[in-house]
Amino acid sequence: MIIAIVGLILGILLGLYLPVTYPAALSLYISVAILASLDSVFGGFRASLENTFDTEIFVTGFFSNAVLAALLAYIGDKLGVPLYYAAVFAFGSRLFQNFAIIRRHLINRMRQAEREAQ
């Protein structure tokens, strides 16, 4: 867990202080890829709480979801059809579902800790 926290802090610091820019034309693809990556992060956190986390599944899912979402947005852009909506809907709904499950796990752990303390 400490490695994940250090990695998160390092990633935030790198993101804040490195002058990385990209063309505005790529913003749609990058935003959809970030949404897909966040879905993987929340899924990994959920799996960690359920003691089913697998690093290989997390890493491959993280990158393949991001590439798939960006590819969907690109193909839709070339066809003139907003296919990125499919990625936004799928990954957005999974993100909220994972968040709800994580919240329930944490609340149940807090309740259990309170019961054990009594």
Backbone as CSV, one residue per row, in Angstrom:
resi,resn,N_x,N_y,N_z,CA_x,CA_y,CA_z,C_x,C_y,C_z
1,MET,0.824,-1.192,0.000,0.000,0.000,0.000,0.868,1.255,0.000
2,ILE,1.984,1.188,0.694,2.865,2.351,0.766,3.460,2.658,-0.604
3,ILE,3.719,1.620,-1.408,4.254,1.830,-2.752,3.235,2.571,-3.616
4,ALA,1.970,2.232,-3.471,0.921,2.898,-4.243,0.820,4.376,-3.860
5,ILE,0.922,4.664,-2.574,0.836,6.052,-2.120,2.036,6.856,-2.598
6,VAL,3.227,6.268,-2.517,4.435,6.948,-3.015,4.323,7.178,-4.521
7,GLY,3.844,6.185,-5.253,3.667,6.330,-6.696,2.659,7.410,-7.045
8,LEU,1.585,7.477,-6.281,0.574,8.509,-6.507,1.140,9.902,-6.256
9,ILE,1.848,10.065,-5.164,2.448,11.370,-4.849,3.477,11.755,-5.904
10,LEU,4.301,10.788,-6.304,5.302,11.057,-7.345,4.635,11.438,-8.660
11,GLY,3.575,10.755,-9.032,2.851,11.074,-10.263,2.221,12.452,-10.231
12,ILE,1.657,12.822,-9.102,1.061,14.160,-8.967,2.135,15.230,-9.066
13,LEU,3.267,15.020,-8.383,4.351,16.008,-8.441,4.917,16.145,-9.855
14,LEU,5.096,15.027,-10.534,5.587,15.079,-11.917,4.582,15.804,-12.816
15,GLY,3.315,15.527,-12.624,2.280,16.180,-13.425,2.204,17.678,-13.192
16,LEU,2.484,18.097,-11.972,2.420,19.523,-11.661,3.636,20.300,-12.143
17,TYR,4.798,19.666,-12.119,6.027,20.414,-12.375,6.670,20.172,-13.735
18,LEU,6.251,19.158,-14.464,6.800,18.944,-15.803,5.942,19.702,-16.818
19,PRO,6.568,20.491,-17.669,5.796,21.283,-18.637,5.376,20.442,-19.849
20,VAL,4.419,19.553,-19.650,3.929,18.709,-20.734,2.713,19.379,-21.357
21,THR,2.784,19.586,-22.657,1.647,20.146,-23.380,1.291,19.217,-24.527
22,TYR,0.089,19.339,-24.992,-0.378,18.546,-26.130,-1.331,19.423,-26.937
23,PRO,-1.476,19.112,-28.218,-2.365,19.916,-29.061,-3.817,19.804,-28.607
24,ALA,-4.556,20.851,-28.793,-5.968,20.867,-28.395,-6.774,19.818,-29.156
25,ALA,-6.335,19.450,-30.333,-7.052,18.446,-31.124,-7.039,17.071,-30.450
26,LEU,-6.080,16.837,-29.583,-5.986,15.548,-28.897,-6.718,15.523,-27.559
27,SER,-7.289,16.625,-27.152,-7.897,16.705,-25.818,-9.039,15.714,-25.638
28,LEU,-9.831,15.470,-26.675,-10.926,14.503,-26.566,-10.378,13.109,-26.304
29,TYR,-9.350,12.718,-27.055,-8.777,11.380,-26.899,-8.125,11.211,-25.531
30,ILE,-7.431,12.231,-25.094,-6.746,12.158,-23.805,-7.755,12.113,-22.653
31,SER,-8.808,12.907,-22.754,-9.795,12.911,-21.665,-10.510,11.572,-21.557
32,VAL,-10.836,10.953,-22.680,-11.488,9.640,-22.645,-10.520,8.587,-22.120
33,ALA,-9.246,8.673,-22.510,-8.246,7.726,-22.014,-8.042,7.885,-20.504
34,ILE,-8.065,9.118,-20.023,-7.931,9.356,-18.576,-9.127,8.780,-17.833
35,LEU,-10.319,8.946,-18.384,-11.513,8.373,-17.753,-11.392,6.854,-17.658
36,ALA,-10.934,6.217,-18.734,-10.762,4.764,-18.721,-9.693,4.347,-17.718
37,SER,-8.630,5.120,-17.619,-7.572,4.814,-16.657,-8.065,4.963,-15.222
38,LEU,-8.859,5.994,-14.968,-9.432,6.167,-13.630,-10.350,5.004,-13.272
39,ASP,-11.075,4.495,-14.269,-11.910,3.319,-14.024,-11.043,2.153,-13.571
40,SER,-9.904,1.974,-14.204,-8.999,0.890,-13.814,-8.439,1.098,-12.415
41,VAL,-8.112,2.340,-12.077,-7.582,2.635,-10.746,-8.626,2.322,-9.670
42,PHE,-9.860,2.772,-9.889,-10.910,2.479,-8.907,-11.202,0.983,-8.848
43,GLY,-11.143,0.304,-9.998,-11.316,-1.147,-10.002,-10.205,-1.850,-9.247
44,GLY,-8.977,-1.358,-9.382,-7.853,-1.933,-8.640,-7.990,-1.720,-7.145
45,PHE,-8.451,-0.529,-6.760,-8.657,-0.247,-5.337,-9.753,-1.137,-4.767
46,ARG,-10.812,-1.309,-5.557,-11.902,-2.194,-5.138,-11.389,-3.621,-4.970
47,ALA,-10.612,-4.100,-5.949,-10.069,-5.452,-5.863,-9.155,-5.597,-4.654
48,SER,-8.421,-4.545,-4.331,-7.555,-4.571,-3.155,-8.380,-4.727,-1.879
49,LEU,-9.497,-4.016,-1.802,-10.361,-4.129,-0.623,-10.992,-5.511,-0.515
50,GLU,-11.228,-6.147,-1.679,-11.839,-7.473,-1.693,-10.798,-8.589,-1.645
51,ASN,-9.517,-8.210,-1.510,-8.402,-9.162,-1.473,-8.331,-10.033,-2.726
52,THR,-8.662,-9.450,-3.882,-8.578,-10.167,-5.156,-7.678,-9.436,-6.153
53,PHE,-6.861,-8.492,-5.664,-6.031,-7.680,-6.555,-4.963,-8.525,-7.222
54,ASP,-4.798,-8.323,-8.532,-3.765,-8.995,-9.315,-3.054,-7.919,-10.132
55,THR,-1.764,-7.762,-9.900,-1.003,-6.698,-10.549,-1.039,-6.814,-12.063
56,GLU,-0.898,-8.009,-12.580,-0.892,-8.202,-14.030,-2.226,-7.790,-14.652
57,ILE,-3.310,-8.156,-14.018,-4.632,-7.767,-14.518,-4.798,-6.258,-14.445
58,PHE,-4.326,-5.648,-13.357,-4.449,-4.200,-13.211,-3.666,-3.455,-14.286
59,VAL,-2.404,-3.816,-14.468,-1.557,-3.094,-15.426,-2.071,-3.263,-16.851
60,THR,-2.399,-4.492,-17.236,-2.910,-4.701,-18.595,-4.254,-4.022,-18.790
61,GLY,-5.102,-4.050,-17.787,-6.396,-3.373,-17.886,-6.252,-1.862,-17.958
62,PHE,-5.318,-1.327,-17.192,-5.085,0.115,-17.177,-4.735,0.619,-18.576
63,PHE,-3.747,-0.015,-19.193,-3.294,0.454,-20.506,-4.255,0.054,-21.628
64,SER,-4.800,-1.153,-21.586,-5.693,-1.563,-22.668,-7.005,-0.773,-22.641
65,ASN,-7.525,-0.466,-21.464,-8.730,0.367,-21.389,-8.478,1.763,-21.935
66,ALA,-7.330,2.344,-21.593,-7.002,3.684,-22.077,-6.853,3.692,-23.596
67,VAL,-6.143,2.701,-24.125,-5.945,2.635,-25.582,-7.269,2.374,-26.285
68,LEU,-8.076,1.472,-25.758,-9.371,1.173,-26.370,-10.276,2.396,-26.390
69,ALA,-10.322,3.123,-25.299,-11.173,4.315,-25.238,-10.699,5.382,-26.217
70,ALA,-9.383,5.613,-26.267,-8.852,6.600,-27.202,-9.074,6.153,-28.642
71,LEU,-8.921,4.869,-28.910,-9.150,4.337,-30.251,-10.608,4.483,-30.659
72,LEU,-11.513,4.218,-29.739,-12.939,4.412,-30.009,-13.236,5.862,-30.362
73,ALA,-12.664,6.768,-29.612,-12.876,8.196,-29.881,-12.279,8.581,-31.232
74,TYR,-11.115,8.041,-31.568,-10.465,8.348,-32.840,-11.278,7.821,-34.026
75,ILE,-11.699,6.561,-33.939,-12.488,5.973,-35.031,-13.794,6.731,-35.202
76,GLY,-14.441,7.058,-34.097,-15.672,7.835,-34.176,-15.450,9.195,-34.792
77,ASP,-14.329,9.806,-34.467,-13.996,11.110,-35.036,-13.805,11.015,-36.546
78,LYS,-13.137,9.970,-36.994,-12.904,9.778,-38.431,-14.197,9.444,-39.173
79,LEU,-15.112,8.749,-38.521,-16.393,8.391,-39.144,-17.430,9.504,-39.025
80,GLY,-17.155,10.481,-38.196,-18.117,11.554,-37.974,-19.235,11.170,-37.024
81,VAL,-18.996,10.114,-36.246,-19.970,9.622,-35.270,-19.337,9.735,-33.887
82,PRO,-20.019,10.331,-32.929,-19.412,10.491,-31.595,-19.369,9.187,-30.799
83,LEU,-18.499,8.261,-31.208,-18.365,6.977,-30.515,-17.770,7.118,-29.126
84,TYR,-17.144,8.246,-28.854,-16.555,8.432,-27.532,-17.630,8.433,-26.454
85,TYR,-18.881,8.698,-26.847,-19.975,8.620,-25.873,-20.090,7.212,-25.294
86,ALA,-19.836,6.208,-26.124,-19.899,4.824,-25.634,-18.848,4.597,-24.553
87,ALA,-17.639,5.110,-24.788,-16.572,4.959,-23.795,-16.893,5.748,-22.534
88,VAL,-17.391,6.961,-22.704,-17.738,7.787,-21.544,-18.833,7.108,-20.728
89,PHE,-19.833,6.568,-21.401,-20.926,5.890,-20.686,-20.431,4.640,-19.977
90,ALA,-19.688,3.793,-20.699,-19.236,2.523,-20.114,-18.275,2.747,-18.952
91,PHE,-17.231,3.526,-19.188,-16.233,3.717,-18.134,-16.761,4.615,-17.022
92,GLY,-17.605,5.582,-17.360,-18.196,6.451,-16.337,-19.107,5.681,-15.407
93,SER,-19.942,4.811,-15.964,-20.846,4.039,-15.104,-20.065,3.056,-14.239
94,ARG,-19.019,2.433,-14.809,-18.199,1.522,-14.007,-17.446,2.267,-12.917
95,LEU,-17.024,3.485,-13.212,-16.323,4.306,-12.225,-17.220,4.573,-11.028
96,PHE,-18.456,4.981,-11.288,-19.391,5.250,-10.193,-19.786,3.971,-9.462
97,GLN,-19.905,2.868,-10.187,-20.234,1.598,-9.546,-19.095,1.160,-8.622
98,ASN,-17.859,1.242,-9.111,-16.715,0.891,-8.264,-16.624,1.805,-7.051
99,PHE,-16.873,3.094,-7.254,-16.836,4.036,-6.139,-17.880,3.670,-5.083
100,ALA,-19.077,3.295,-5.521,-20.128,2.915,-4.578,-19.735,1.661,-3.801
101,ILE,-19.146,0.697,-4.461,-18.734,-0.534,-3.792,-17.598,-0.259,-2.810
102,ILE,-16.659,0.591,-3.221,-15.562,0.972,-2.318,-16.119,1.665,-1.081
103,ARG,-17.063,2.560,-1.280,-17.681,3.277,-0.155,-18.335,2.288,0.799
104,ARG,-19.080,1.314,0.260,-19.733,0.314,1.114,-18.715,-0.505,1.896
105,HIS,-17.619,-0.904,1.230,-16.577,-1.668,1.931,-16.003,-0.861,3.089
106,LEU,-15.701,0.402,2.836,-15.104,1.232,3.884,-16.079,1.475,5.030
107,ILE,-17.341,1.708,4.723,-18.351,1.902,5.778,-18.507,0.633,6.601
108,ASN,-18.551,-0.522,5.927,-18.676,-1.783,6.660,-17.465,-2.035,7.548
109,ARG,-16.271,-1.692,7.070,-15.071,-1.852,7.905,-15.127,-0.936,9.120
110,MET,-15.584,0.298,8.917,-15.691,1.225,10.043,-16.708,0.729,11.056
111,ARG,-17.835,0.227,10.582,-18.857,-0.303,11.496,-18.335,-1.509,12.259
112,GLN,-17.616,-2.373,11.564,-17.064,-3.556,12.214,-16.033,-3.161,13.265
113,ALA,-15.212,-2.172,12.964,-14.218,-1.711,13.929,-14.906,-1.108,15.152
114,GLU,-15.999,-0.402,14.941,-16.745,0.171,16.073,-17.333,-0.927,16.944
115,ARG,-17.876,-1.975,16.306,-18.459,-3.098,17.067,-17.391,-3.831,17.868
116,GLU,-16.217,-4.004,17.282,-15.128,-4.697,17.984,-14.579,-3.858,19.125
117,ALA,-14.665,-2.538,18.996,-14.151,-1.645,20.046,-15.083,-1.630,21.259
118,GLN,-16.308,-1.981,21.054,-17.279,-1.937,22.180,-17.206,-3.129,23.060
